[in-house]
Amino acid sequence: MSWWRPLTVSLVLVGAVAVGLAGCSSEDTPAAPTDPVLLEGQQIFSSQCAGCHGRAGGGGFGSKLSDGQVVENYPDIADQIAVIADGQGGMPGFEGRLTDAQLEAVALYTREVL
């Protein structure tokens, strides 16, 4: 019956990790926009950016983008698009992976929805 002890410890650890991760993911994804460009931006953001910047842009590993922060940091949208395309710091660039229209859609989504 010595196998019960390691199993119990493992289950407790798994439960603790699950509770910890649930606490980190309390940020809700914003409602889907009705504008097709913003909707495309949301879809790209959700699949490519949310892992680091948070589902609602609240930050995490990546910088905070919500609550007007991205507009404050990049008043000119062209500067923001350049960062998305080329990357910056630990953020990878998306040029070649996203079209120019997709880069702009993501930038508009972060500016207008987040």
Secondary structure, DSSP 8 states (H G I E B T S, - for coil): -TTHHHHHHHHHHHHHHHHHHHHHT--------SSHHHHHHHHHIIIIIHHHH-TTS--SSS---TTTHHHHH-SSHHHHHHHHHH-BTTB---BTTB-HHHHHHHHHHHHHT-
